[in-house]
Amino acid sequence: MSTSRVDVGTPPENFKGWIRTEVCIHGFANLPTMRDEAVLSPQFSLLGHKWRLWIYPGGTNDSVEGCVVIYLGNCSDTSIKISYGFSVRDATGKEVVHFDPQTEEFAALDSDEGEGNNARGANLAKRPVLIDSLVDGSLVIEVRIKSTTADNKSITQFIPTNPLYKKMFCKSLWRKRQM
């Protein structure tokens, strides 16, 4: 499943720059519902950082009773300040859960900034709401993040040079010299 977007008109300034990915938790209804028992997503990359979701289907000890808790964690070795949010849509595409954007500094994974500063969490929704929103048995969580600094170096992409052009160009020059 992929996500695409088409804009009509010019998006407002605060709308620009959001990057989205979907994390699908397959078989969500069958996950354990004991408190403080997490299910981890595989790592995914956004804004040049590695991220992971921690989902607590039964909540945590300090969460609202009956709520599923979600954490977004920075798994990279550099810190980053971002705005982030979550949403869940049902099989018809209707948004049933919306977590308003928050702006936070996510510490590097192995930093001295204290345990827990590289992950942020929230009560996502009551479990029955999420069960009613499953898409073919899977909970689909949209993760949205946006860099909060215009000069964020972490979003620079590395694009390696292609050695094929150089090899082909050099060979053709060598052949011309041989003639």
MDAnalysis code that builds the backbone (N, CA, C; Angstrom):
import MDAnalysis as mda
import numpy as np

u = mda.Universe.empty(537, n_residues=179, atom_resindex=np.repeat(np.arange(179), 3), trajectory=True)
u.add_TopologyAttr("name", ["N", "CA", "C"] * 179)
u.add_TopologyAttr("resid", np.arange(1, 180))
u.add_TopologyAttr("resname", ["MET", "SER", "THR", "SER", "ARG", "VAL", "ASP", "VAL", "GLY", "THR", "PRO", "PRO", "GLU", "ASN", "PHE", "LYS", "GLY", "TRP", "ILE", "ARG", "THR", "GLU", "VAL", "CYS", "ILE", "HIS", "GLY", "PHE", "ALA", "ASN", "LEU", "PRO", "THR", "MET", "ARG", "ASP", "GLU", "ALA", "VAL", "LEU", "SER", "PRO", "GLN", "PHE", "SER", "LEU", "LEU", "GLY", "HIS", "LYS", "TRP", "ARG", "LEU", "TRP", "ILE", "TYR", "PRO", "GLY", "GLY", "THR", "ASN", "ASP", "SER", "VAL", "GLU", "GLY", "CYS", "VAL", "VAL", "ILE", "TYR", "LEU", "GLY", "ASN", "CYS", "SER", "ASP", "THR", "SER", "ILE", "LYS", "ILE", "SER", "TYR", "GLY", "PHE", "SER", "VAL", "ARG", "ASP", "ALA", "THR", "GLY", "LYS", "GLU", "VAL", "VAL", "HIS", "PHE", "ASP", "PRO", "GLN", "THR", "GLU", "GLU", "PHE", "ALA", "ALA", "LEU", "ASP", "SER", "ASP", "GLU", "GLY", "GLU", "GLY", "ASN", "ASN", "ALA", "ARG", "GLY", "ALA", "ASN", "LEU", "ALA", "LYS", "ARG", "PRO", "VAL", "LEU", "ILE", "ASP", "SER", "LEU", "VAL", "ASP", "GLY", "SER", "LEU", "VAL", "ILE", "GLU", "VAL", "ARG", "ILE", "LYS", "SER", "THR", "THR", "ALA", "ASP", "ASN", "LYS", "SER", "ILE", "THR", "GLN", "PHE", "ILE", "PRO", "THR", "ASN", "PRO", "LEU", "TYR", "LYS", "LYS", "MET", "PHE", "CYS", "LYS", "SER", "LEU", "TRP", "ARG", "LYS", "ARG", "GLN", "MET"])
u.atoms.positions = np.array([
    [0.846, -1.163, 0.000],
    [0.000, 0.000, 0.000],
    [0.897, 1.233, 0.000],
    [0.645, 2.155, -0.888],
    [1.442, 3.372, -0.920],
    [0.533, 4.579, -0.770],
    [1.128, 5.668, -0.362],
    [0.383, 6.894, -0.165],
    [0.883, 7.928, -1.150],
    [-0.049, 8.619, -1.793],
    [0.335, 9.717, -2.667],
    [-0.622, 10.869, -2.406],
    [-0.231, 12.060, -2.861],
    [-1.053, 13.233, -2.631],
    [-0.962, 14.149, -3.833],
    [-2.074, 14.768, -4.155],
    [-2.126, 15.774, -5.200],
    [-2.666, 17.046, -4.562],
    [-1.942, 18.151, -4.722],
    [-2.380, 19.425, -4.161],
    [-3.129, 20.235, -5.211],
    [-4.223, 20.824, -4.821],
    [-4.951, 21.769, -5.654],
    [-4.757, 23.130, -5.003],
    [-4.136, 24.047, -5.705],
    [-3.797, 25.337, -5.122],
    [-2.479, 25.250, -4.385],
    [-2.129, 26.309, -3.692],
    [-0.872, 26.378, -2.953],
    [-1.133, 26.063, -1.494],
    [-0.449, 25.030, -0.964],
    [-0.665, 24.695, 0.449],
    [-0.179, 25.828, 1.350],
    [-0.830, 26.043, 2.497],
    [-0.348, 27.049, 3.439],
    [1.038, 26.672, 3.939],
    [1.794, 27.647, 4.402],
    [3.185, 27.431, 4.805],
    [3.327, 26.327, 5.848],
    [2.420, 26.273, 6.833],
    [2.541, 25.249, 7.875],
    [2.144, 23.859, 7.386],
    [1.592, 23.758, 6.184],
    [1.188, 22.482, 5.603],
    [2.338, 21.808, 4.863],
    [3.294, 22.618, 4.417],
    [4.403, 22.110, 3.605],
    [5.424, 21.358, 4.458],
    [6.115, 20.431, 3.836],
    [7.239, 19.762, 4.474],
    [6.923, 18.505, 5.250],
    [5.658, 18.126, 5.356],
    [5.323, 16.915, 6.097],
    [5.687, 15.688, 5.274],
    [6.318, 14.733, 5.915],
    [6.645, 13.451, 5.296],
    [5.832, 12.398, 6.034],
    [5.267, 11.463, 5.285],
    [4.369, 10.471, 5.872],
    [4.827, 9.062, 5.544],
    [4.538, 8.171, 6.456],
    [4.703, 6.750, 6.194],
    [3.607, 6.011, 6.956],
    [3.243, 4.866, 6.442],
    [2.240, 4.044, 7.114],
    [2.915, 2.847, 7.757],
    [2.532, 2.566, 8.985],
    [3.017, 1.395, 9.709],
    [1.797, 0.502, 9.928],
    [1.868, -0.716, 9.407],
    [0.747, -1.655, 9.500],
    [1.043, -2.700, 10.573],
    [0.151, -2.775, 11.554],
    [0.273, -3.779, 12.603],
    [-0.731, -4.877, 12.268],
    [-0.225, -5.932, 11.629],
    [-1.079, -7.032, 11.174],
    [-1.509, -7.893, 12.361],
    [-2.741, -8.363, 12.317],
    [-3.258, -9.198, 13.403],
    [-3.401, -8.444, 14.712],
    [-3.701, -7.166, 14.631],
    [-3.766, -6.315, 15.826],
    [-4.720, -6.865, 16.886],
    [-5.869, -7.373, 16.485],
    [-6.867, -7.858, 17.443],
    [-6.339, -9.017, 18.285],
    [-5.358, -9.745, 17.791],
    [-4.825, -10.908, 18.494],
    [-3.580, -10.607, 19.326],
    [-3.146, -9.343, 19.347],
    [-1.957, -9.002, 20.129],
    [-2.282, -9.029, 21.618],
    [-1.276, -9.315, 22.451],
    [-1.509, -9.373, 23.898],
    [-1.960, -8.014, 24.434],
    [-2.863, -8.045, 25.408],
    [-3.410, -6.797, 25.949],
    [-2.989, -6.549, 27.394],
    [-1.899, -7.159, 27.807],
    [-1.380, -6.886, 29.152],
    [-0.712, -5.519, 29.147],
    [-0.864, -4.805, 30.248],
    [-0.242, -3.488, 30.353],
    [1.273, -3.596, 30.285],
    [1.880, -2.586, 29.690],
    [3.338, -2.463, 29.560],
    [3.971, -3.528, 28.680],
    [3.194, -4.196, 27.839],
    [3.752, -5.157, 26.895],
    [3.716, -4.530, 25.499],
    [4.911, -4.299, 24.948],
    [5.033, -3.565, 23.685],
    [5.233, -4.483, 22.499],
    [4.767, -4.004, 21.364],
    [5.053, -4.601, 20.062],
    [5.848, -3.550, 19.309],
    [7.006, -3.934, 18.798],
    [7.868, -2.979, 18.103],
    [7.726, -3.122, 16.602],
    [7.690, -1.987, 15.921],
    [7.697, -2.012, 14.457],
    [9.137, -2.182, 13.994],
    [9.316, -2.605, 12.752],
    [10.664, -2.555, 12.187],
    [11.085, -1.086, 12.067],
    [12.384, -0.858, 11.943],
    [12.851, 0.508, 11.753],
    [12.456, 0.999, 10.365],
    [12.185, 2.294, 10.270],
    [11.909, 2.935, 8.987],
    [12.644, 4.266, 8.969],
    [12.883, 4.789, 7.781],
    [13.659, 6.019, 7.637],
    [12.788, 7.179, 7.178],
    [12.948, 8.300, 7.862],
    [12.313, 9.562, 7.491],
    [13.264, 10.688, 7.879],
    [13.411, 11.683, 7.021],
    [14.292, 12.824, 7.260],
    [15.727, 12.399, 7.577],
    [16.172, 11.324, 6.983],
    [17.546, 10.875, 7.199],
    [17.796, 10.234, 8.547],
    [16.763, 9.957, 9.313],
    [16.886, 9.311, 10.618],
    [16.150, 7.980, 10.589],
    [16.557, 7.083, 11.489],
    [15.869, 5.810, 11.663],
    [14.877, 5.979, 12.799],
    [13.673, 5.450, 12.596],
    [12.592, 5.568, 13.569],
    [11.979, 4.204, 13.828],
    [11.259, 4.112, 14.919],
    [10.551, 2.880, 15.257],
    [9.327, 3.268, 16.089],
    [8.259, 2.488, 15.931],
    [7.075, 2.663, 16.773],
    [7.039, 1.572, 17.823],
    [6.661, 1.954, 19.040],
    [6.354, 1.020, 20.099],
    [4.856, 1.113, 20.295],
    [4.146, 0.005, 20.159],
    [2.706, -0.016, 20.344],
    [2.414, -0.866, 21.576],
    [1.650, -0.316, 22.494],
    [1.233, -1.019, 23.705],
    [-0.269, -1.278, 23.583],
    [-0.675, -2.445, 23.016],
    [-2.099, -2.720, 22.801],
    [-2.931, -2.698, 24.079],
    [-2.319, -2.995, 25.235],
    [-3.029, -2.957, 26.509],
    [-2.725, -1.724, 27.325],
    [-2.023, -0.782, 26.733],
    [-1.656, 0.443, 27.429],
    [-0.427, 0.271, 28.298],
    [-0.094, 1.318, 28.998],
    [1.026, 1.296, 29.938],
    [0.461, 1.538, 31.341],
    [1.309, 1.355, 32.358],
    [0.849, 1.536, 33.735],
    [0.318, 2.941, 34.002],
    [0.855, 3.944, 33.309],
    [0.400, 5.312, 33.553],
    [-0.508, 5.850, 32.440],
    [-1.052, 4.977, 31.596],
    [-1.947, 5.433, 30.524],
    [-3.400, 5.392, 30.978],
    [-4.247, 6.015, 30.186],
    [-5.681, 5.980, 30.437],
    [-6.158, 4.537, 30.287],
    [-6.993, 4.077, 31.188],
    [-7.498, 2.698, 31.166],
    [-8.173, 2.394, 29.824],
    [-7.783, 1.282, 29.211],
    [-8.382, 0.837, 27.955],
    [-7.814, 1.479, 26.702],
    [-6.827, 2.376, 26.865],
    [-6.231, 3.054, 25.706],
    [-5.013, 2.307, 25.198],
    [-4.887, 2.286, 23.891],
    [-3.671, 1.795, 23.240],
    [-2.684, 2.961, 23.243],
    [-1.454, 2.680, 23.601],
    [-0.418, 3.709, 23.683],
    [0.574, 3.495, 22.558],
    [1.050, 4.594, 21.999],
    [2.016, 4.536, 20.909],
    [3.181, 5.467, 21.224],
    [4.389, 5.017, 20.907],
    [5.591, 5.829, 21.061],
    [6.319, 5.873, 19.724],
    [6.837, 7.037, 19.386],
    [7.717, 7.213, 18.239],
    [9.108, 7.417, 18.795],
    [10.069, 6.606, 18.342],
    [11.417, 6.696, 18.875],
    [12.454, 6.912, 17.804],
    [13.429, 7.758, 18.115],
    [14.571, 8.023, 17.243],
    [15.608, 6.936, 17.485],
    [15.936, 6.174, 16.456],
    [16.909, 5.088, 16.569],
    [18.235, 5.460, 15.920],
    [18.449, 6.732, 15.655],
    [19.674, 7.207, 15.008],
    [20.661, 7.710, 16.048],
    [21.904, 7.904, 15.607],
    [22.940, 8.361, 16.526],
    [23.065, 9.882, 16.575],
    [22.102, 10.598, 15.997],
    [22.061, 12.054, 16.095],
    [20.673, 12.493, 16.537],
    [20.623, 13.589, 17.259],
    [19.335, 14.104, 17.710],
    [18.688, 14.925, 16.598],
    [17.391, 15.182, 16.743],
    [16.657, 15.944, 15.740],
    [15.428, 16.562, 16.402],
    [15.108, 17.778, 15.985],
    [13.895, 18.438, 16.456],
    [12.882, 18.392, 15.321],
    [11.709, 17.827, 15.618],
    [10.684, 17.665, 14.591],
    [9.305, 17.991, 15.151],
    [8.386, 18.212, 14.233],
    [6.966, 18.161, 14.549],
    [6.502, 16.789, 14.093],
    [5.609, 16.175, 14.853],
    [5.160, 14.828, 14.497],
    [3.702, 14.657, 14.894],
    [3.060, 13.695, 14.251],
    [1.677, 13.376, 14.568],
    [1.326, 12.000, 14.040],
    [0.164, 11.501, 14.444],
    [-0.306, 10.185, 14.022],
    [-1.760, 10.285, 13.607],
    [-2.179, 9.359, 12.773],
    [-3.606, 9.208, 12.508],
    [-3.883, 7.763, 12.125],
    [-5.145, 7.385, 12.290],
    [-5.606, 6.049, 11.911],
    [-6.843, 6.249, 11.059],
    [-6.889, 5.556, 9.935],
    [-8.055, 5.605, 9.045],
    [-8.654, 4.205, 8.973],
    [-9.958, 4.163, 8.787],
    [-10.613, 2.865, 8.658],
    [-10.561, 2.395, 7.204],
    [-11.214, 1.288, 6.918],
    [-11.159, 0.689, 5.578],
    [-11.772, 1.587, 4.504],
    [-12.646, 2.516, 4.898],
    [-13.256, 3.430, 3.924],
    [-12.410, 4.674, 3.700],
    [-11.328, 4.814, 4.469],
    [-10.459, 5.984, 4.346],
    [-10.811, 7.105, 5.299],
    [-11.850, 6.911, 6.124],
    [-12.255, 7.933, 7.085],
    [-11.268, 7.958, 8.245],
    [-10.808, 9.169, 8.591],
    [-9.892, 9.307, 9.717],
    [-10.682, 9.151, 11.017],
    [-10.313, 8.147, 11.818],
    [-11.018, 7.874, 13.066],
    [-10.211, 8.287, 14.295],
    [-8.908, 8.438, 14.125],
    [-8.037, 8.885, 15.210],
    [-7.085, 9.919, 14.630],
    [-6.935, 11.022, 15.353],
    [-6.012, 12.067, 14.925],
    [-5.255, 12.571, 16.138],
    [-3.942, 12.505, 16.081],
    [-3.082, 13.000, 17.148],
    [-2.511, 14.316, 16.654],
    [-2.883, 15.427, 17.290],
    [-2.431, 16.746, 16.859],
    [-0.904, 16.831, 16.865],
    [-0.352, 17.562, 15.897],
    [1.109, 17.680, 15.815],
    [1.718, 18.250, 17.092],
    [2.816, 17.663, 17.480],
    [3.613, 18.106, 18.616],
    [5.005, 18.422, 18.102],
    [5.707, 19.337, 18.734],
    [7.089, 19.644, 18.360],
    [7.979, 19.283, 19.530],
    [8.953, 18.432, 19.263],
    [9.835, 17.922, 20.319],
    [11.234, 17.711, 19.774],
    [12.196, 17.726, 20.682],
    [13.574, 17.341, 20.377],
    [13.703, 15.868, 20.724],
    [14.121, 15.063, 19.757],
    [14.359, 13.640, 19.976],
    [15.865, 13.439, 20.103],
    [16.311, 12.984, 21.254],
    [17.735, 12.775, 21.497],
    [18.256, 11.631, 20.638],
    [19.561, 11.603, 20.475],
    [20.206, 10.480, 19.799],
    [19.994, 9.226, 20.638],
    [20.015, 8.079, 19.999],
    [19.740, 6.815, 20.681],
    [20.654, 6.598, 21.874],
    [21.941, 6.812, 21.702],
    [22.906, 6.569, 22.775],
    [23.445, 7.878, 23.337],
    [22.549, 8.796, 23.689],
    [23.005, 10.091, 24.190],
    [23.041, 10.090, 25.711],
    [23.643, 11.135, 26.254],
    [23.691, 11.312, 27.709],
    [22.530, 12.170, 28.198],
    [21.530, 12.389, 27.357],
    [20.418, 13.277, 27.710],
    [19.352, 12.577, 28.543],
    [19.622, 11.394, 28.989],
    [18.681, 10.693, 29.854],
    [17.795, 9.729, 29.095],
    [17.461, 8.653, 29.762],
    [16.629, 7.617, 29.155],
    [15.240, 8.170, 28.847],
    [14.717, 7.840, 27.690],
    [13.377, 8.266, 27.325],
    [13.317, 9.537, 26.508],
    [14.423, 10.260, 26.378],
    [14.402, 11.493, 25.601],
    [14.479, 11.254, 24.106],
    [14.629, 10.016, 23.688],
    [14.661, 9.737, 22.255],
    [13.331, 9.165, 21.774],
    [12.314, 9.103, 22.649],
    [10.997, 8.589, 22.253],
    [9.912, 9.436, 22.903],
    [8.825, 9.606, 22.167],
    [7.677, 10.363, 22.668],
    [6.425, 9.538, 22.435],
    [5.515, 9.549, 23.405],
    [4.335, 8.723, 23.275],
    [3.060, 9.426, 23.657],
    [1.954, 8.737, 23.397],
    [0.634, 9.288, 23.691],
    [-0.389, 8.171, 23.742],
    [-1.504, 8.456, 24.408],
    [-2.663, 7.577, 24.330],
    [-3.220, 7.740, 22.925],
    [-3.210, 6.678, 22.147],
    [-3.671, 6.772, 20.755],
    [-5.187, 6.784, 20.694],
    [-5.830, 5.772, 21.244],
    [-7.297, 5.675, 21.237],
    [-7.690, 4.474, 22.082],
    [-8.972, 4.400, 22.402],
    [-9.491, 3.223, 23.104],
    [-9.397, 2.021, 22.159],
    [-9.083, 0.884, 22.719],
    [-8.901, -0.330, 21.920],
    [-10.116, -0.668, 21.036],
    [-11.364, -0.590, 21.540],
    [-12.508, -0.911, 20.675],
    [-12.610, -0.010, 19.434],
    [-12.238, 1.252, 19.574],
    [-12.250, 2.166, 18.420],
    [-11.271, 1.673, 17.357],
    [-10.106, 1.255, 17.803],
    [-9.092, 0.764, 16.857],
    [-9.501, -0.574, 16.252],
    [-10.094, -1.450, 17.042],
    [-10.560, -2.745, 16.529],
    [-11.590, -2.517, 15.419],
    [-12.476, -1.539, 15.609],
    [-13.488, -1.230, 14.590],
    [-12.884, -0.569, 13.354],
    [-11.620, -0.129, 13.431],
    [-10.977, 0.581, 12.322],
    [-9.973, -0.275, 11.556],
    [-9.907, -1.559, 11.866],
    [-8.920, -2.423, 11.211],
    [-9.214, -2.534, 9.721],
    [-8.142, -2.602, 8.956],
    [-8.231, -2.789, 7.512],
    [-7.736, -4.200, 7.225],
    [-8.645, -5.093, 6.898],
    [-8.312, -6.503, 6.680],
    [-7.527, -7.079, 7.856],
    [-7.930, -6.725, 9.070],
    [-7.298, -7.245, 10.277],
    [-6.054, -6.493, 10.716],
    [-5.663, -5.452, 9.974],
    [-4.446, -4.701, 10.291],
    [-4.775, -3.289, 10.750],
    [-4.066, -2.846, 11.772],
    [-4.162, -1.462, 12.213],
    [-3.149, -0.667, 11.400],
    [-3.624, 0.327, 10.669],
    [-2.753, 1.138, 9.822],
    [-2.597, 2.502, 10.485],
    [-1.369, 2.788, 10.924],
    [-1.060, 4.049, 11.587],
    [-0.233, 4.896, 10.634],
    [-0.716, 6.091, 10.354],
    [0.053, 7.031, 9.539],
    [0.909, 7.867, 10.485],
    [2.218, 7.864, 10.236],
    [3.167, 8.659, 11.007],
    [3.543, 9.846, 10.138],
    [3.406, 11.052, 10.673],
    [3.753, 12.278, 9.949],
    [4.845, 13.003, 10.721],
    [5.908, 13.404, 10.031],
    [6.931, 14.217, 10.679],
    [7.348, 15.344, 9.746],
    [7.854, 16.407, 10.364],
    [8.318, 17.561, 9.609],
    [9.481, 18.174, 10.369],
    [10.523, 18.517, 9.654],
    [11.661, 19.179, 10.272],
    [11.235, 20.564, 10.729],
    [11.752, 21.003, 11.855],
    [11.395, 22.324, 12.368],
    [12.465, 23.366, 12.086],
    [13.568, 22.952, 11.479],
    [14.626, 23.901, 11.139],
    [14.833, 23.914, 9.639],
    [15.003, 25.104, 9.095],
    [15.172, 25.251, 7.648],
    [16.511, 24.696, 7.172],
    [17.513, 24.719, 8.039],
    [18.841, 24.255, 7.629],
    [19.177, 22.891, 8.200],
    [18.179, 22.046, 8.406],
    [18.389, 20.723, 8.983],
    [19.288, 19.893, 8.074],
    [20.473, 19.577, 8.558],
    [21.458, 18.824, 7.763],
    [21.066, 17.357, 7.607],
    [20.190, 16.869, 8.492],
    [19.857, 15.448, 8.469],
    [19.016, 15.065, 7.261],
    [18.444, 16.030, 6.545],
    [17.609, 15.667, 5.412],
    [18.398, 15.658, 4.098],
    [19.684, 15.995, 4.152],
    [20.495, 15.939, 2.960],
    [20.665, 14.486, 2.557],
    [20.346, 14.190, 1.327],
    [20.461, 12.818, 0.862],
    [21.804, 12.604, 0.194],
    [22.369, 11.441, 0.400],
    [23.610, 11.068, -0.257],
    [23.263, 10.347, -1.553],
    [23.731, 10.889, -2.657],
    [23.517, 10.256, -3.949],
    [24.899, 9.941, -4.520],
    [25.241, 8.657, -4.568],
    [26.575, 8.302, -5.038],
    [26.731, 8.588, -6.532],
    [27.975, 8.813, -6.931],
    [28.243, 9.019, -8.356],
    [28.168, 7.681, -9.062],
    [27.834, 7.729, -10.317],
    [27.715, 6.523, -11.122],
    [29.026, 6.313, -11.877],
    [29.794, 5.269, -11.562],
    [31.083, 5.052, -12.216],
    [30.947, 4.583, -13.667],
    [29.754, 4.162, -14.081],
    [29.574, 3.656, -15.437],
    [29.906, 4.711, -16.479],
    [29.444, 5.936, -16.273],
    [29.707, 7.001, -17.235],
    [31.210, 7.209, -17.396],
    [31.917, 7.270, -16.279],
    [33.353, 7.502, -16.311],
    [34.067, 6.369, -17.050],
    [33.674, 5.123, -16.772],
    [34.306, 3.983, -17.433],
    [34.033, 3.987, -18.928],
    [32.786, 4.256, -19.302],
    [32.424, 4.266, -20.727],
    [33.123, 5.406, -21.456],
    [33.168, 6.585, -20.839],
    [33.786, 7.742, -21.456],
    [35.285, 7.502, -21.641],
    [35.942, 6.950, -20.594],
    [37.381, 6.690, -20.680],
    [37.692, 5.637, -21.736],
    [36.872, 4.591, -21.846],
    [37.100, 3.547, -22.849],
    [36.972, 4.112, -24.251],
    [35.977, 4.976, -24.475],
    [35.804, 5.521, -25.829],
    [36.973, 6.437, -26.175],
    [37.501, 7.188, -25.217],
    [38.678, 8.018, -25.477],
    [39.892, 7.147, -25.788],
    [40.046, 6.063, -25.041],
    [41.179, 5.176, -25.241],
    [41.122, 4.559, -26.646],
    [39.920, 4.131, -27.087],
    [39.761, 3.548, -28.419],
    [40.088, 4.561, -29.513],
    [39.663, 5.826, -29.333],
    [39.955, 6.857, -30.332],
    [41.448, 7.069, -30.431],
    [42.165, 7.006, -29.339],
    [43.623, 7.204, -29.370],
    [44.320, 6.037, -30.071],
    [43.741, 4.842, -30.001],
    [44.331, 3.667, -30.614],
    [44.191, 3.702, -32.128],
    [43.226, 4.411, -32.631],
    [42.991, 4.454, -34.085],
    [43.925, 5.335, -34.808],
])
